[in-house]
Amino acid sequence: MRFDVITLFPDFFHSPLNSGIVGRALQKQIADVNFVNPRDFAFDKHRRVDDEPYGGGVGMLLKPEPIFAAVESLPQLPKQEVILMTPQGEPMNQPLLRELATDFEQLVLICGHYEGVDERIRENLVTREVSLGDFILTCGEIPALALINGVIRLLPGTIGKADSLKAESFETELLDYPQYTKPARFRGWEVPPVLRSGNHGAIAQWRKEQQMKRTQERRPDLWEKWKKMNE
């Protein structure tokens, strides 16, 4: 999987992408992350990448010329998606990450800034818009990093036990079940006896019941979705 990140701040990514599971995946070349600074494609004497919006308004917009030039400078793999990180996009969720990890071999991520981007970028360059949630951040680098992390961990070879991905929250529209480790008793709080019973059938049943209970209590929206899927 190839990631190309169009960003004014490539240094933002260096520490997170060199750490932990994602860092090891990049070392093993399971994925490759490249950075392109649109300022390198701004050829006026001030190397400006932003300007005032036509019609007036507060703030600045990213100009189309440097963004188009930055994306067009990249090699284009057959299965490519050009993604704008924006609050106006579709919500980032597990099905989306799974789709990106499965159906594409190149993800180009455009990190928005200021008050957004020139609309011609949206209409003529971007193939998908993605949002981290219904809130505003200072930059598109934060959701881009979340997307990179979420996709890479789904790629074959990143997680040692691939089966562990299947039981995670959101993979079946249910939240994950409670989990415990040693000691069996801590400050008077005990691990549920069923988990120490060795009865794998009973453990599986308990975990499923806990998933259902937790989802119903914490995420009624997911609970209703799961019920419809299992009617």
C-alpha positions in Angstrom: 0.0 0.0 0.0 1.3 3.4 -1.0 0.3 6.6 0.9 1.1 10.0 -0.6 0.4 12.9 1.9 0.0 16.4 0.5 0.9 18.5 3.6 2.5 21.8 4.5 3.9 20.1 7.7 5.5 16.8 6.9 7.4 16.8 10.2 4.1 16.3 12.0 4.0 12.7 10.9 7.6 11.6 11.6 7.4 10.5 15.3 3.9 8.7 15.1 4.9 6.8 11.9 8.2 5.7 13.3 6.7 4.2 16.5 5.0 1.0 17.5 3.1 -1.4 15.2 2.9 1.2 12.3 6.6 1.9 12.5 7.4 -1.8 12.3 5.0 -2.2 9.4 6.7 0.5 7.5 10.1 -1.0 8.2 8.8 -4.3 6.8 7.6 -2.4 3.7 4.0 -3.5 4.2 3.2 0.1 3.4 5.1 3.1 2.2 4.3 6.7 3.2 5.6 9.6 1.1 5.2 13.4 1.7 4.8 16.2 -0.8 4.8 19.8 0.3 2.5 21.9 -2.0 4.7 24.9 -1.1 7.4 23.3 -3.4 4.9 23.9 -6.3 4.1 27.5 -5.5 6.3 29.5 -7.9 5.5 33.1 -7.0 8.2 35.0 -5.2 6.5 34.4 -1.8 5.7 30.7 -2.5 2.1 31.3 -1.4 -0.3 28.4 -1.2 -3.3 30.3 0.1 -5.3 33.4 -0.8 -8.4 35.3 0.1 -11.8 33.9 -1.1 -13.7 35.6 -3.9 -16.7 37.4 -2.7 -15.2 38.2 0.7 -15.3 36.2 3.9 -13.2 35.3 6.9 -9.9 33.4 6.5 -7.9 32.1 3.6 -8.3 29.2 1.2 -5.7 26.8 -0.2 -5.0 27.7 -3.9 -5.7 25.1 -6.6 -2.4 25.4 -8.5 0.0 24.0 -5.9 -2.4 21.3 -4.9 -3.0 20.1 -8.4 0.7 20.3 -9.2 1.6 18.3 -6.1 -0.8 15.5 -6.8 0.0 15.4 -10.5 3.7 15.0 -9.6 3.0 11.6 -8.1 3.1 8.2 -9.9 -0.4 7.0 -10.4 -1.1 3.4 -9.5 -4.1 1.6 -11.1 -6.2 1.6 -7.9 -5.8 5.1 -6.6 -8.0 7.2 -4.4 -7.4 10.9 -3.8 -8.9 11.9 -0.4 -9.5 15.3 1.0 -9.5 15.4 4.8 -12.3 17.8 5.6 -15.2 18.1 8.2 -17.6 18.0 5.2 -16.6 14.4 4.3 -18.1 11.0 5.1 -17.3 9.9 8.6 -14.2 7.8 9.1 -15.3 4.4 10.4 -14.1 0.8 10.4 -16.0 -0.2 7.2 -14.4 2.7 5.4 -10.9 1.8 6.6 -11.5 -1.8 5.6 -12.6 -0.7 2.1 -9.5 1.5 1.7 -7.2 -1.3 2.9 -8.8 -3.9 0.6 -9.8 -2.1 -2.6 -6.9 0.4 -3.2 -3.2 0.3 -3.6 -2.5 4.0 -3.4 -4.1 6.6 -1.2 -3.3 10.3 -1.8 -4.3 12.3 1.3 -4.7 16.1 0.9 -4.5 17.8 4.3 -6.7 20.9 4.4 -5.8 24.1 6.2 -7.2 27.6 6.9 -10.9 27.8 5.9 -10.7 25.0 3.4 -9.7 24.5 -0.2 -10.7 26.1 -3.6 -13.8 24.3 -4.7 -12.1 23.3 -8.0 -9.9 20.9 -6.0 -13.0 19.2 -4.7 -14.8 19.0 -8.0 -11.9 18.0 -10.3 -9.2 16.4 -8.3 -10.6 14.7 -5.2 -12.3 11.3 -5.5 -13.5 11.1 -1.9 -13.8 13.4 1.2 -13.3 12.0 4.7 -14.0 13.5 8.1 -12.7 12.4 11.5 -15.9 13.6 13.1 -18.4 16.4 13.6 -15.9 18.9 15.0 -13.2 21.3 13.7 -9.5 20.8 14.0 -6.6 23.2 13.2 -5.3 21.0 10.3 -6.0 18.0 8.1 -2.8 16.3 9.3 -4.5 14.9 12.4 -7.3 13.0 10.6 -4.8 12.0 7.9 -2.6 10.3 10.5 -5.6 8.6 12.0 -6.6 7.2 8.5 -3.0 6.0 7.8 -2.9 4.3 11.2 -6.3 2.7 10.8 -5.6 1.4 7.2 -2.0 0.1 7.9 -3.1 -2.0 10.9 -5.6 -3.8 8.6 -3.0 -4.7 6.0 -1.8 -8.4 6.0 1.4 -8.8 8.1 0.9 -5.8 10.3 -0.9 -7.5 13.2 0.7 -10.7 14.4 -2.5 -12.5 15.1 -4.8 -11.6 12.2 -7.8 -13.3 13.9 -7.6 -10.7 16.7 -8.9 -8.1 14.2 -12.1 -10.0 13.7 -13.3 -9.6 17.3 -12.6 -5.9 17.7 -15.1 -3.2 18.2 -17.1 -2.2 15.1 -16.0 -5.2 13.1 -19.4 -6.8 13.7 -21.2 -3.6 14.6 -20.9 -4.5 18.3 -18.4 -3.0 20.8 -15.7 -5.2 22.2 -16.3 -7.3 25.3 -14.5 -6.6 28.6 -11.1 -8.1 29.0 -8.9 -8.9 32.0 -5.4 -10.1 32.8 -3.5 -11.1 35.9 -3.8 -10.8 38.8 -7.2 -12.6 39.2 -8.0 -10.3 42.2 -6.9 -6.7 42.5 -8.0 -4.4 45.3 -11.0 -6.6 45.9 -12.1 -6.6 42.3 -12.1 -10.1 40.8 -12.0 -11.4 37.2 -15.3 -13.0 36.3 -15.2 -16.7 37.2 -16.3 -17.8 33.7 -13.1 -16.4 32.2 -11.1 -18.7 34.5 -13.3 -21.7 34.0 -11.6 -23.1 31.0 -15.0 -23.7 29.4 -14.5 -22.1 26.0 -18.1 -22.4 25.0 -19.2 -20.6 28.2 -16.5 -18.0 27.7 -17.6 -17.3 24.1 -21.3 -17.0 25.2 -20.3 -14.6 28.0 -18.3 -12.4 25.7 -21.1 -12.2 23.1 -23.6 -11.3 25.9 -21.2 -8.6 27.1 -20.8 -7.2 23.6 -24.5 -6.9 23.2 -25.0 -5.4 26.6 -22.2 -2.9 26.2 -23.3 -1.8 22.7 -26.9 -1.4 23.8 -25.9 0.8 26.8 -23.1 2.8 25.2 -24.0 3.0 21.5 -27.8 2.6 20.9 -27.3 3.6 17.3 -25.0 0.7 16.7 -27.3 -1.6 18.6 -30.2 -0.8 16.4 -28.1 -1.3 13.3 -26.9 -4.7 14.6 -30.5 -5.8 15.4 -31.6 -5.0 11.9 -28.7 -6.9 10.4 -29.6 -10.0 12.6 -33.4 -10.0 12.2 
